[in-house]
Amino acid sequence: MNQQISAQSQKLLLQIGRKIRRTLDIHTIWQQTVNSLGQNLGVSRCIICPYPSSSLEVKVAAEYCQEPFLPMLGMEISLTSAPHFIQALATLEPVVIESFRADDPFERQSLLVVATAYQEQPNGIISLHRCEDRSSLKGNADRPWTQCQIEFAQELADQVGSAIALATLYQESSQRTQEISQLKKQFLLSASHEIRTPLNHIIGYLQLTVDDMADDPIEERAFIQEAHRSALHLSKVIGNVLDFIQSSEACQTHAELAASRSQEKSGHK
């Protein structure tokens, strides 16, 4: 942790970071992040935007916003129109903007942008706004960003980047598990039908043979041949079922192993 941050700020960072790491729900992580930064740094607005790799557009996923300022939640932002976002993503360093257009619809006067990242790869953008309500002159636009505030935001962004990566991995793993489970259900329903049909044929033809229902030896042989064909088909179906079960278990084991390794790496950082 950066030595320039005061002991009080370091304690606060640890408390916030511990709270964020308690959940693997990515939406909760986003909201806790903007609330913590917005409240502790006393800003007018704080937003967080997930950053899919190489995306040209980001969307505001969570927001802390004081009244009477306009919310930005759900807004899509083109990176080509936000060079400060591009700079933060490219350098992984804080970016401070001290001036905006007088007619800025969100009444921003200055902002601080920090990127979240995992293993040097950006995965989100946090933007903190100081605004001024021109109708009532309310806001905090006249307060400059201190070095301590910038360091605080950057340190928290570093922790959030790892939390986002872990939550994303967990989410993807859970989704894959659900998809595999659904495929299993569909497969077993289909396999049940495929197994019952030849099995019923085998039982039926053998029962006819046992009960001496054949009119002559030729028909009796035909019954046995049909039972044999159904037995071969049943053997094939059972083989497919066993192969599917073995394959799905291997995939699930691989996913669990990958998730476990990722958690270990995250814990050692």
C-alpha positions as CSV (number, residue, x, y, z in Angstrom):
1,M,0.0,0.0,0.0
2,N,1.3,3.5,-0.9
3,Q,3.2,5.1,2.0
4,Q,1.8,8.6,1.1
5,I,-1.6,7.5,2.3
6,S,-2.3,8.4,5.9
7,A,-2.8,5.6,8.5
8,Q,-6.4,6.6,8.8
9,S,-6.9,6.3,5.0
10,Q,-5.1,2.9,5.0
11,K,-7.4,1.6,7.7
12,L,-10.4,2.8,5.7
13,L,-9.1,1.2,2.6
14,L,-8.7,-2.1,4.3
15,Q,-12.2,-2.0,5.7
16,I,-13.7,-1.1,2.3
17,G,-11.6,-3.8,0.5
18,R,-12.6,-6.5,3.0
19,K,-16.3,-5.6,2.6
20,I,-15.9,-5.8,-1.2
21,R,-14.1,-9.1,-1.1
22,R,-16.9,-10.7,1.0
23,T,-19.1,-11.0,-2.1
24,L,-18.8,-12.6,-5.5
25,D,-21.7,-10.7,-6.9
26,I,-20.3,-8.3,-9.4
27,H,-23.2,-5.9,-9.2
28,T,-22.8,-5.6,-5.4
29,I,-19.0,-5.0,-5.9
30,W,-19.7,-2.2,-8.4
31,Q,-22.3,-0.5,-6.1
32,Q,-20.2,-0.8,-2.9
33,T,-17.2,0.7,-4.8
34,V,-19.1,3.8,-6.0
35,N,-20.8,4.3,-2.6
36,S,-17.5,4.0,-0.7
37,L,-15.6,6.4,-2.9
38,G,-18.5,8.8,-3.3
39,Q,-19.2,9.1,0.5
40,N,-15.6,9.0,1.7
41,L,-14.2,11.5,-0.9
42,G,-17.3,13.8,-0.7
43,V,-17.9,14.0,-4.4
44,S,-21.0,14.9,-6.3
45,R,-21.1,11.8,-8.4
46,C,-19.1,8.6,-8.8
47,I,-19.7,6.1,-11.6
48,I,-18.1,2.8,-12.6
49,C,-18.1,1.3,-16.1
50,P,-17.1,-2.3,-16.8
51,Y,-14.5,-2.4,-19.6
52,P,-14.7,-5.4,-21.9
53,S,-11.3,-5.9,-23.6
54,S,-10.8,-3.6,-26.7
55,S,-14.4,-2.2,-26.4
56,L,-15.0,1.2,-28.0
57,E,-18.0,1.9,-25.7
58,V,-18.7,1.5,-22.0
59,K,-21.9,1.6,-19.9
60,V,-22.4,3.1,-16.5
61,A,-23.2,0.0,-14.3
62,A,-23.4,1.6,-10.9
63,E,-23.5,5.1,-9.6
64,Y,-23.4,7.3,-6.5
65,C,-25.0,10.6,-7.1
66,Q,-26.0,13.5,-4.9
67,E,-29.0,15.7,-5.5
68,P,-29.7,17.8,-7.5
69,F,-27.3,16.5,-10.1
70,L,-28.5,14.4,-13.0
71,P,-27.8,10.6,-12.7
72,M,-25.8,8.8,-15.4
73,L,-26.7,5.2,-14.5
74,G,-27.2,3.1,-17.6
75,M,-25.7,5.8,-19.9
76,E,-23.5,4.5,-22.7
77,I,-20.2,6.4,-23.2
78,S,-18.2,6.3,-26.4
79,L,-14.5,6.1,-25.6
80,T,-13.7,8.2,-28.7
81,S,-15.5,11.1,-27.0
82,A,-13.8,10.5,-23.6
83,P,-10.0,10.7,-24.1
84,H,-9.5,10.8,-20.3
85,F,-11.0,7.3,-20.1
86,I,-8.7,6.1,-22.9
87,Q,-5.7,7.6,-21.1
88,A,-6.6,5.9,-17.8
89,L,-7.1,2.6,-19.5
90,A,-3.9,2.8,-21.4
91,T,-1.6,4.0,-18.6
92,L,-3.4,2.5,-15.5
93,E,-2.6,5.9,-13.9
94,P,-5.0,8.4,-12.4
95,V,-6.2,11.2,-14.7
96,V,-7.4,14.5,-13.4
97,I,-9.5,16.9,-15.6
98,E,-9.9,20.4,-14.1
99,S,-12.2,22.0,-16.7
100,F,-15.4,21.3,-18.7
101,R,-17.6,23.1,-21.1
102,A,-19.9,25.7,-19.4
103,D,-22.9,23.9,-20.9
104,D,-21.9,20.4,-19.7
105,P,-25.3,18.7,-19.1
106,F,-24.0,16.9,-16.0
107,E,-22.6,20.1,-14.5
108,R,-19.1,18.6,-14.1
109,Q,-16.4,21.1,-13.2
110,S,-13.6,18.6,-12.5
111,L,-13.1,14.9,-12.4
112,L,-10.8,12.1,-11.3
113,V,-10.6,8.9,-13.4
114,V,-8.9,5.7,-12.3
115,A,-8.9,2.4,-14.1
116,T,-9.5,-1.0,-12.4
117,A,-7.2,-3.8,-13.6
118,Y,-6.2,-7.4,-13.0
119,Q,-2.7,-8.6,-13.9
120,E,-2.1,-5.3,-15.7
121,Q,-5.2,-5.7,-17.9
122,P,-7.9,-3.0,-17.4
123,N,-11.4,-4.3,-16.6
124,G,-13.2,-1.2,-15.5
125,I,-13.2,2.6,-15.2
126,I,-14.1,4.7,-12.1
127,S,-14.9,8.3,-12.6
128,L,-15.4,10.7,-9.7
129,H,-17.1,14.1,-10.4
130,R,-17.0,17.4,-8.6
131,C,-20.0,19.4,-9.9
132,E,-21.7,22.8,-9.4
133,D,-25.4,23.3,-9.5
134,R,-25.5,26.6,-11.5
135,S,-29.1,27.4,-10.4
136,S,-28.3,27.3,-6.7
137,L,-24.4,27.4,-6.7
138,K,-24.4,24.2,-4.7
139,G,-21.7,21.6,-5.2
140,N,-18.0,21.0,-4.5
141,A,-16.4,22.1,-7.7
142,D,-14.1,24.6,-6.1
143,R,-12.3,21.9,-4.1
144,P,-9.1,20.7,-5.8
145,W,-8.2,17.0,-5.8
146,T,-5.5,16.3,-3.2
147,Q,-2.7,13.9,-3.7
148,C,-4.1,11.8,-0.8
149,Q,-7.5,11.6,-2.5
150,I,-5.9,10.5,-5.8
151,E,-3.8,7.9,-4.1
152,F,-6.9,6.7,-2.1
153,A,-8.9,6.2,-5.3
154,Q,-6.1,4.5,-7.1
155,E,-5.4,2.0,-4.2
156,L,-9.1,1.1,-4.0
157,A,-9.3,0.7,-7.7
158,D,-6.4,-1.8,-7.6
159,Q,-8.4,-3.9,-5.0
160,V,-11.6,-3.6,-7.0
161,G,-9.9,-4.8,-10.2
162,S,-9.0,-8.1,-8.5
163,A,-12.4,-8.4,-7.0
164,I,-14.1,-7.8,-10.4
165,A,-11.8,-10.4,-12.0
166,L,-12.6,-13.1,-9.4
167,A,-16.4,-12.3,-9.5
168,T,-16.4,-12.4,-13.3
169,L,-14.6,-15.8,-13.2
170,Y,-17.1,-17.1,-10.6
171,Q,-20.0,-15.8,-12.7
172,E,-18.8,-17.5,-15.9
173,S,-18.1,-20.7,-14.0
174,S,-21.6,-20.7,-12.5
175,Q,-23.1,-20.0,-15.9
176,R,-21.1,-22.9,-17.5
177,T,-22.2,-25.2,-14.6
178,Q,-25.9,-24.2,-15.2
179,E,-25.6,-24.7,-18.9
180,I,-24.0,-28.2,-18.4
181,S,-26.7,-29.0,-15.9
182,Q,-29.4,-28.0,-18.4
183,L,-27.7,-30.0,-21.1
184,K,-27.6,-33.0,-18.8
185,K,-31.3,-32.8,-18.2
186,Q,-32.1,-32.5,-21.9
187,F,-29.7,-35.3,-22.7
188,L,-31.1,-37.7,-20.1
189,L,-34.7,-37.0,-21.2
190,S,-33.7,-37.9,-24.7
191,A,-31.5,-40.8,-23.6
192,S,-34.4,-42.2,-21.5
193,H,-36.6,-42.4,-24.6
194,E,-33.7,-43.9,-26.7
195,I,-33.1,-46.5,-24.0
196,R,-36.7,-47.5,-23.4
197,T,-37.6,-48.0,-27.0
198,P,-35.0,-50.7,-27.9
199,L,-35.4,-52.3,-24.4
200,N,-39.1,-52.6,-25.0
201,H,-38.4,-54.2,-28.4
202,I,-36.1,-56.7,-26.9
203,I,-38.5,-57.6,-24.1
204,G,-41.4,-57.8,-26.6
205,Y,-39.7,-60.0,-29.2
206,L,-38.2,-62.3,-26.6
207,Q,-41.5,-62.6,-24.8
208,L,-43.1,-63.7,-28.1
209,T,-40.4,-66.3,-28.6
210,V,-40.7,-67.6,-25.0
211,D,-44.5,-67.9,-25.3
212,D,-44.2,-69.8,-28.6
213,M,-46.1,-67.2,-30.5
214,A,-44.2,-67.7,-33.7
215,D,-46.0,-69.5,-36.4
216,D,-42.9,-71.3,-37.6
217,P,-39.1,-71.5,-37.1
218,I,-38.6,-68.8,-39.7
219,E,-40.8,-66.3,-37.8
220,E,-39.2,-67.3,-34.5
221,R,-35.7,-66.6,-36.0
222,A,-37.0,-63.2,-37.2
223,F,-38.1,-62.4,-33.6
224,I,-34.7,-63.2,-32.3
225,Q,-33.0,-61.2,-35.0
226,E,-35.1,-58.1,-34.2
227,A,-34.3,-58.6,-30.5
228,H,-30.6,-58.8,-31.4
229,R,-30.7,-55.6,-33.5
230,S,-32.5,-53.8,-30.7
231,A,-29.8,-55.0,-28.2
232,L,-27.0,-53.7,-30.4
233,H,-28.8,-50.3,-30.7
234,L,-29.3,-50.2,-26.9
235,S,-25.6,-51.0,-26.4
236,K,-24.7,-48.0,-28.6
237,V,-27.1,-45.7,-26.8
238,I,-25.7,-46.7,-23.3
239,G,-22.1,-46.2,-24.6
240,N,-23.1,-42.6,-25.7
241,V,-24.6,-41.9,-22.3
242,L,-21.5,-43.1,-20.5
243,D,-19.2,-41.1,-22.8
244,F,-21.3,-37.9,-22.2
245,I,-21.2,-38.3,-18.4
246,Q,-17.5,-38.9,-18.4
247,S,-16.9,-35.8,-20.7
248,S,-19.2,-33.5,-18.6
249,E,-17.5,-34.5,-15.4
250,A,-14.1,-33.8,-16.9
251,C,-15.2,-30.4,-18.0
252,Q,-16.7,-29.6,-14.6
253,T,-13.5,-30.7,-12.8
254,H,-11.4,-28.6,-15.2
255,A,-13.6,-25.5,-14.5
256,E,-13.4,-26.0,-10.7
257,L,-9.6,-26.5,-10.9
258,A,-9.2,-23.3,-12.9
259,A,-11.4,-21.3,-10.5
260,S,-9.4,-22.7,-7.5
261,R,-6.1,-21.7,-9.1
262,S,-7.4,-18.2,-9.8
263,Q,-8.5,-17.8,-6.2
264,E,-5.1,-18.9,-5.0
265,K,-3.3,-16.4,-7.3
266,S,-5.7,-13.6,-6.2
267,G,-5.1,-14.4,-2.5
268,H,-1.3,-14.2,-3.0
269,K,-1.4,-10.8,-4.7
